[in-house]
Amino acid sequence: MADPRPEKIFPVSWDQFHRDSRALAWRLHEAGPFEAIVGITRGGLVPAAIVARELNVRLIETVCVASYHDYKNQGDLTVLKGIAPEVAAMRAQGKGVLIVDDLVDTGKTARVVRDLLPGAHFATVYAKPLGRPLVDTFITEVSQDTWIYFPWDTGLAFVPPIREGGD
């Protein structure tokens, strides 16, 4: 039986995620100004809040897209909630709209959201090679075969030493 664990793992602590999200805001400061942020739920909510604070953006919208239905395998995409017409119209008026997500992986979610907001600036904290061409700004690239463990998906637990079977 094949090992169900990914080949490579990249655990991210709350501190590291906060630093990386602030670094994203630093990069985005030069690309703005932005009048609205659209966070892609659920993973994009935390970096969207941090970026909104750092860039002093008060208008925050969400687009709700479900793709990982069992936390491991990406399936069919479902748009559970679209973007408010007022925010979508801002882009048509030439006003800065920023899309924020935690990660671009295969690019499937990014393509759906790009179709909803063509021309908006798209930013993620982390990027994998297949999805990287779809985002305008990101902080850290990881290999396609790396699984990122975000702080909201993990808890503190004992890990045995490597020699005794730990990771």
C-alpha angles and dihedrals in degrees: 000000000000120000106257092208118099118255093244130023129199112193114199121200124211090252093052093045091051092050092047092048091051089049087053089053090052090055093044093051089074092046095053168046096179123189097187138024124208112201117201108226134270108358095033095057097082098047090041090057092048094046091046090054094046094046094038094237113160101180107082124172132175135218112200115214124168118203108135102064098168101027092250112053125051111224137171115333119241124188102216095177128013129210121283110258091235092060094042089052091054091069091051088053091055095253119142115263119180124199115204130191135161096235142004107211118161093353095242094120092040091055092052093049093043088056089053093049110024111188097020117129109256120207133176133178094224131025136192121206097255093054101032096092090060096060128071099205134020137155110214132023120207128185119271092248093055120104114209115215105207119206093247090057097052141058136198112276139154115269117198118232115275091249089058096051102279123136 
